[in-house]
Amino acid sequence: MLEKEKFKEWLEGFQDSHIVGTSHSLSDCPVANFLEFCVKEGVMVYKLGYLTGSKQEKRVLNPMPVWMRNFINIVDLNKKQTKLTTKQALEILAQIKEN
């Protein structure tokens, strides 16, 4: 599920101008939206992992691959919250080495 290629395929399912998420957002960044699509439940993304589970007492912190952390770091370089399009996300993803 957390393969870079799966994320790319998910992004490619949208038009270039589609908003796939927001930078600096735990629950609306492109990675959170992708993971929510995959696991079919609420997701909150942090720098070192992501939480799944709809109830606070049942939430689990899951590790994430290095490529995903690198993607988030690049997306969050801009200090203000901004919407990210499919085209922008794919351009960023292309910069990330597979890990």
Phi and psi restraints in degrees (value plus and minus 20) as a CYANA .aco file:
   2 LEU   PHI    -115.6   -75.6
   2 LEU   PSI       0.8    40.8
   3 GLU   PHI     -94.0   -54.0
   3 GLU   PSI     123.5   163.5
   4 LYS   PHI     -77.3   -37.3
   4 LYS   PSI     -58.8   -18.8
   5 GLU   PHI     -83.6   -43.6
   5 GLU   PSI     -56.8   -16.8
   6 LYS   PHI     -85.6   -45.6
   6 LYS   PSI     -60.1   -20.1
   7 PHE   PHI     -83.4   -43.4
   7 PHE   PSI     -63.8   -23.8
   8 LYS   PHI     -81.0   -41.0
   8 LYS   PSI     -64.3   -24.3
   9 GLU   PHI     -81.3   -41.3
   9 GLU   PSI     -61.3   -21.3
  10 TRP   PHI     -81.5   -41.5
  10 TRP   PSI     -66.5   -26.5
  11 LEU   PHI     -81.4   -41.4
  11 LEU   PSI     -62.8   -22.8
  12 GLU   PHI     -86.9   -46.9
  12 GLU   PSI     -30.4     9.6
  13 GLY   PHI     -97.2   -57.2
  13 GLY   PSI     -25.9    14.1
  14 PHE   PHI    -132.2   -92.2
  14 PHE   PSI     138.3   178.3
  15 GLN   PHI     -88.9   -48.9
  15 GLN   PSI     136.0   176.0
  16 ASP   PHI     -74.2   -34.2
  16 ASP   PSI     -55.6   -15.6
  17 SER   PHI    -109.3   -69.3
  17 SER   PSI     -21.2    18.8
  18 HIS   PHI     -86.2   -46.2
  18 HIS   PSI     116.5   156.5
  19 ILE   PHI    -100.6   -60.6
  19 ILE   PSI      97.5   137.5
  20 VAL   PHI    -119.9   -79.9
  20 VAL   PSI     -25.1    14.9
  21 GLY   PHI     144.0   184.0
  21 GLY   PSI    -196.2  -156.2
  22 THR   PHI    -148.6  -108.6
  22 THR   PSI     114.7   154.7
  23 SER   PHI     -86.2   -46.2
  23 SER   PSI     137.7   177.7
  24 HIS   PHI      35.8    75.8
  24 HIS   PSI      14.8    54.8
  25 SER   PHI    -145.8  -105.8
  25 SER   PSI     104.6   144.6
  26 LEU   PHI     -87.4   -47.4
  26 LEU   PSI     -51.5   -11.5
  27 SER   PHI    -137.1   -97.1
  27 SER   PSI     -21.9    18.1
  28 ASP   PHI    -150.8  -110.8
  28 ASP   PSI      -3.4    36.6
  29 CYS   PHI     -95.8   -55.8
  29 CYS   PSI     141.5   181.5
  30 PRO   PHI     -74.6   -34.6
  30 PRO   PSI     -58.7   -18.7
  31 VAL   PHI     -86.3   -46.3
  31 VAL   PSI     -62.7   -22.7
  32 ALA   PHI     -81.9   -41.9
  32 ALA   PSI     -62.2   -22.2
  33 ASN   PHI     -85.5   -45.5
  33 ASN   PSI     -59.3   -19.3
  34 PHE   PHI     -84.2   -44.2
  34 PHE   PSI     -68.0   -28.0
  35 LEU   PHI     -84.1   -44.1
  35 LEU   PSI     -58.9   -18.9
  36 GLU   PHI     -82.6   -42.6
  36 GLU   PSI     -59.3   -19.3
  37 PHE   PHI     -80.6   -40.6
  37 PHE   PSI     -60.4   -20.4
  38 CYS   PHI     -94.8   -54.8
  38 CYS   PSI     -65.3   -25.3
  39 VAL   PHI    -115.0   -75.0
  39 VAL   PSI     -30.7     9.3
  40 LYS   PHI      40.1    80.1
  40 LYS   PSI      13.8    53.8
  41 GLU   PHI    -172.2  -132.2
  41 GLU   PSI     151.1   191.1
  42 GLY   PHI     -78.8   -38.8
  42 GLY   PSI     121.5   161.5
  43 VAL   PHI    -155.7  -115.7
  43 VAL   PSI     119.8   159.8
  44 MET   PHI    -145.8  -105.8
  44 MET   PSI     107.8   147.8
  45 VAL   PHI    -124.2   -84.2
  45 VAL   PSI     112.1   152.1
  46 TYR   PHI    -139.2   -99.2
  46 TYR   PSI     154.3   194.3
  47 LYS   PHI     -83.7   -43.7
  47 LYS   PSI     -53.8   -13.8
  48 LEU   PHI    -125.4   -85.4
  48 LEU   PSI     -26.9    13.1
  49 GLY   PHI    -197.7  -157.7
  49 GLY   PSI    -194.9  -154.9
  50 TYR   PHI    -156.3  -116.3
  50 TYR   PSI     125.5   165.5
  51 LEU   PHI    -114.7   -74.7
  51 LEU   PSI     117.6   157.6
  52 THR   PHI    -142.7  -102.7
  52 THR   PSI     138.5   178.5
  53 GLY   PHI      97.1   137.1
  53 GLY   PSI     119.6   159.6
  54 SER   PHI    -108.4   -68.4
  54 SER   PSI     -42.2    -2.2
  55 LYS   PHI    -130.6   -90.6
  55 LYS   PSI     118.1   158.1
  56 GLN   PHI     -74.1   -34.1
  56 GLN   PSI     -61.9   -21.9
  57 GLU   PHI     -91.9   -51.9
  57 GLU   PSI     -34.8     5.2
  58 LYS   PHI    -126.4   -86.4
  58 LYS   PSI     -13.4    26.6
  59 ARG   PHI     -91.3   -51.3
  59 ARG   PSI     125.3   165.3
  60 VAL   PHI    -146.0  -106.0
  60 VAL   PSI     113.6   153.6
  61 LEU   PHI    -109.1   -69.1
  61 LEU   PSI      99.6   139.6
  62 ASN   PHI    -127.6   -87.6
  62 ASN   PSI     120.1   160.1
  63 PRO   PHI     -90.9   -50.9
  63 PRO   PSI     136.6   176.6
  64 MET   PHI    -145.9  -105.9
  64 MET   PSI     132.1   172.1
  65 PRO   PHI     -85.7   -45.7
  65 PRO   PSI     138.1   178.1
  66 VAL   PHI     -78.6   -38.6
  66 VAL   PSI     -61.8   -21.8
  67 TRP   PHI     -78.5   -38.5
  67 TRP   PSI     -56.9   -16.9
  68 MET   PHI     -90.6   -50.6
  68 MET   PSI     -62.1   -22.1
  69 ARG   PHI     -82.4   -42.4
  69 ARG   PSI     -61.3   -21.3
  70 ASN   PHI     -83.4   -43.4
  70 ASN   PSI     -60.9   -20.9
  71 PHE   PHI     -79.7   -39.7
  71 PHE   PSI     -68.2   -28.2
  72 ILE   PHI     -81.4   -41.4
  72 ILE   PSI     -62.4   -22.4
  73 ASN   PHI     -80.4   -40.4
  73 ASN   PSI     -60.6   -20.6
  74 ILE   PHI     -89.2   -49.2
  74 ILE   PSI     -64.6   -24.6
  75 VAL   PHI     -78.1   -38.1
  75 VAL   PSI     -58.0   -18.0
  76 ASP   PHI    -109.9   -69.9
  76 ASP   PSI     -11.5    28.5
  77 LEU   PHI     -79.7   -39.7
  77 LEU   PSI     -61.7   -21.7
  78 ASN   PHI     -87.8   -47.8
  78 ASN   PSI     108.6   148.6
  79 LYS   PHI     -92.1   -52.1
  79 LYS   PSI     -37.5     2.5
  80 LYS   PHI    -124.7   -84.7
  80 LYS   PSI     135.4   175.4
  81 GLN   PHI     -90.5   -50.5
  81 GLN   PSI     106.2   146.2
  82 THR   PHI    -156.8  -116.8
  82 THR   PSI     130.9   170.9
  83 LYS   PHI     -96.1   -56.1
  83 LYS   PSI     124.6   164.6
  84 LEU   PHI    -140.9  -100.9
  84 LEU   PSI     108.6   148.6
  85 THR   PHI    -107.5   -67.5
  85 THR   PSI     146.3   186.3
  86 THR   PHI     -76.2   -36.2
  86 THR   PSI     -67.3   -27.3
  87 LYS   PHI     -78.5   -38.5
  87 LYS   PSI     -65.6   -25.6
  88 GLN   PHI     -83.2   -43.2
  88 GLN   PSI     -63.3   -23.3
  89 ALA   PHI     -82.9   -42.9
  89 ALA   PSI     -62.0   -22.0
  90 LEU   PHI     -86.3   -46.3
  90 LEU   PSI     -56.5   -16.5
  91 GLU   PHI     -84.8   -44.8
  91 GLU   PSI     -61.3   -21.3
  92 ILE   PHI     -86.5   -46.5
  92 ILE   PSI     -65.5   -25.5
  93 LEU   PHI     -79.0   -39.0
  93 LEU   PSI     -56.9   -16.9
  94 ALA   PHI     -83.6   -43.6
  94 ALA   PSI     -43.7    -3.7
  95 GLN   PHI     -99.4   -59.4
  95 GLN   PSI     -37.1     2.9
  96 ILE   PHI    -107.0   -67.0
  96 ILE   PSI     106.5   146.5
  97 LYS   PHI     -94.4   -54.4
  97 LYS   PSI     125.2   165.2
  98 GLU   PHI     -88.7   -48.7
  98 GLU   PSI     109.2   149.2
